[in-house]
Amino acid sequence: MAAPRGRTQEGRRGSGGSEQSIGIAAPVAGQAAGFTVARKGRDLQFMNVLVLGGGGFIGSHLVDGLLRRGGYDVVAYDLYREKLEESIGHERLRYVAGDIRSDHERVERLVAESDLVIDLIAHANPSLYVSNPLDVVRLNFDENLKVVEYCVEHGRRLIQFSTCEVYGKTVAPLIGPEAVVSEEDAARYAVFSEDTSHLILGPVGKHRWIYSCAKQLLERLVHAYGLEDRLDYTIIRPFNFIGPRIDYLPSEQDGNPRVFSHFLQALKDGTRMKLVDGGGQRRAYTLIDDAIECIARIVGRPDACRREIFNIGSPDNELSIRELAARMIEIYRRRWWDGVGRLPTTETVSGDAFYGEGYDDSDRRIPDITKARTLLGWEPRFGIDEVLERSMAYWFEEPLERGLVEKPVLTGA
Ligand SMILES: NC(=O)c1ccc[n+]([C@@H]2O[C@H](COP(=O)([O-])OP(=O)(O)OC[C@H]3O[C@@H](n4cnc5c(N)ncnc54)[C@H](O)[C@@H]3O)[C@@H](O)[C@H]2O)c1
């Protein structure tokens, strides 16, 4: 993993790792209408939640959200802690710095001490799937499987983060351009359901699919442990979450972040936005606030979510990457452009040139969220313009002026 520039030493992985608990006023426990928290004896207890990958984009928002909500003692385990800035200091948070690849005993102990394990640790960046496929499978499958087995061994509930990439491609590219597919059919092919859709990946030589494949195999093992009645689990398949703190700007850190961050950099510099293979691929974008609300409901309702897989996404927020670029330029022009600096233009680059040989992509994916609606009563609230504007505001406004990036209120109801 590329070492981020400008990170504080305490935020870096120590040789043996470190544990810190930090304190500011705690939220009131047990105010959670609709939430189930662990009860021991007759007293309401705080549920002990271990968030592996709690220093990442989704993990840090989840930690913040759980602490704001109250009723949880949270251990956030990660290589880094910078994104936990909001919660570092909270008396109900313990941050544990460590590398899961060499910290097995301690991770098992943390699992044994928890009521619930939420595992988000993964390499989740397309450039790594192409440049370091073995590292991807070793972390995303081998190391995550150990966590699954600790949960089996100690009888702990597991919420396992998978990915919408397990769905792979729609059938449209298989049918081929010569087949006449109506717009309506094409959209229908692109809607993926947790328990009925087929998972269609590309050839082995297109090694970008190793990410999807590793996550899929992990899901299948989790499911198999459930079949043997040895694991209480829920699997989450996120569909393109974006928001404050996603990745990093390429100018601030080595590496190759996800597309939203590349486009932000182009807006800041007035340079070109690169559209990989023309940017015709379509994605449905979900604001992190909406996603965290759904995840919080999964945390709080173990019975409804037992042995279920959930898509989390905003089906109405679909754009092609080309449209995403245009929409971000337009929002930037309207909200933050000084009228003087250069606005970005776009250019097409090949996937192999941008990511390296072995790149391939999903053409389109739209989440079917019937299950989250039915079992959790969850509905995404933010339309695409608001998703983009709130996410972009984080990078274009001074922290104190980030009024748009209000804190999500988790209802858990
Ligand atoms: N963001 C999305 O839209 C999205 C989409 C599909 C799937 N996912 C999945 O959700 C999960 C979280 O994704 P994210 O977007 O927050 O990514 P992220 O990269 O921000 O978070 C992953 C975290 O894992 C940590 N980590 C990596 N290797 C580690 C190691 N060896 N030891 C300890 N910690 C380590 C990283 O430091 C990082 O904080 C991942 O499993 C990812 O595959 C996310």
The ligand as a Tripos MOL2 file, in Angstrom:
@<TRIPOS>MOLECULE
LIG
   44    48     1     0     0
SMALL
NO_CHARGES

@<TRIPOS>ATOM
      1 N1        -16.7460    2.9310   -1.0860 N.am      1 LIG1
      2 C1        -17.5350    2.1650   -1.8420 C.2       1 LIG1
      3 O1        -18.3990    2.6470   -2.5610 O.2       1 LIG1
      4 C2        -17.3910    0.6600   -1.8160 C.ar      1 LIG1
      5 C3        -17.9420   -0.0440   -2.8790 C.ar      1 LIG1
      6 C4        -17.8710   -1.4350   -2.8610 C.ar      1 LIG1
      7 C5        -17.2800   -2.0770   -1.7960 C.ar      1 LIG1
      8 N2        -16.7390   -1.3710   -0.7830 N.ar      1 LIG1
      9 C6        -16.1230   -2.1300    0.3300 C.3       1 LIG1
     10 O2        -16.3430   -1.4560    1.5540 O.3       1 LIG1
     11 C7        -15.2020   -1.5790    2.3920 C.3       1 LIG1
     12 C8        -14.6890   -0.1990    2.8110 C.3       1 LIG1
     13 O3        -14.3990    0.5600    1.6390 O.3       1 LIG1
     14 P1        -13.9110    2.0870    1.7120 P.3       1 LIG1
     15 O4        -14.4370    2.7510    0.5240 O.co2     1 LIG1
     16 O5        -14.1720    2.6600    3.0480 O.co2     1 LIG1
     17 O6        -12.3370    1.8730    1.4970 O.3       1 LIG1
     18 P2        -11.1180    2.4400    2.3350 P.3       1 LIG1
     19 O7         -9.8830    2.0790    1.5740 O.co2     1 LIG1
     20 O8        -11.3140    3.8700    2.6690 O.co2     1 LIG1
     21 O9        -11.1780    1.5810    3.6920 O.3       1 LIG1
     22 C9        -10.4660    0.3930    3.8950 C.3       1 LIG1
     23 C10        -9.6910    0.5550    5.1890 C.3       1 LIG1
     24 O10        -8.9880   -0.6590    5.4490 O.3       1 LIG1
     25 C11        -7.7330   -0.3070    5.9920 C.3       1 LIG1
     26 N3         -6.7640   -1.3600    5.7660 N.ar      1 LIG1
     27 C12        -6.2910   -1.7910    4.5620 C.ar      1 LIG1
     28 N4         -5.3640   -2.7410    4.7520 N.ar      1 LIG1
     29 C13        -5.2600   -2.9210    6.0930 C.ar      1 LIG1
     30 C14        -4.4640   -3.7650    6.8860 C.ar      1 LIG1
     31 N5         -3.5770   -4.6010    6.3590 N.pl3     1 LIG1
     32 N6         -4.5960   -3.7080    8.2380 N.ar      1 LIG1
     33 C15        -5.4730   -2.8340    8.7930 C.ar      1 LIG1
     34 N7         -6.2540   -1.9850    8.0780 N.ar      1 LIG1
     35 C16        -6.1410   -2.0380    6.7350 C.ar      1 LIG1
     36 C17        -7.3280    0.9430    5.2310 C.3       1 LIG1
     37 O11        -6.3290    1.6740    5.9320 O.3       1 LIG1
     38 C18        -8.6430    1.6800    5.1040 C.3       1 LIG1
     39 O12        -8.8050    2.6080    6.1540 O.3       1 LIG1
     40 C19       -14.1880   -2.4030    1.6110 C.3       1 LIG1
     41 O13       -14.3070   -3.7440    1.9980 O.3       1 LIG1
     42 C20       -14.6210   -2.2380    0.1700 C.3       1 LIG1
     43 O14       -14.2520   -3.3460   -0.6190 O.3       1 LIG1
     44 C21       -16.7600   -0.0070   -0.7690 C.ar      1 LIG1
@<TRIPOS>BOND
     1     1     2 1
     2     2     3 2
     3     2     4 1
     4     4     5 ar
     5     4    44 ar
     6     5     6 ar
     7     6     7 ar
     8     7     8 ar
     9     8     9 1
    10     8    44 ar
    11     9    10 1
    12     9    42 1
    13    10    11 1
    14    11    12 1
    15    11    40 1
    16    12    13 1
    17    13    14 1
    18    14    15 2
    19    14    16 1
    20    14    17 1
    21    17    18 1
    22    18    19 2
    23    18    20 1
    24    18    21 1
    25    21    22 1
    26    22    23 1
    27    23    24 1
    28    23    38 1
    29    24    25 1
    30    25    26 1
    31    25    36 1
    32    26    27 ar
    33    26    35 ar
    34    27    28 ar
    35    28    29 ar
    36    29    30 ar
    37    29    35 ar
    38    30    31 1
    39    30    32 ar
    40    32    33 ar
    41    33    34 ar
    42    34    35 ar
    43    36    37 1
    44    36    38 1
    45    38    39 1
    46    40    41 1
    47    40    42 1
    48    42    43 1
@<TRIPOS>SUBSTRUCTURE
     1 LIG1         1 GROUP 0 **** ****
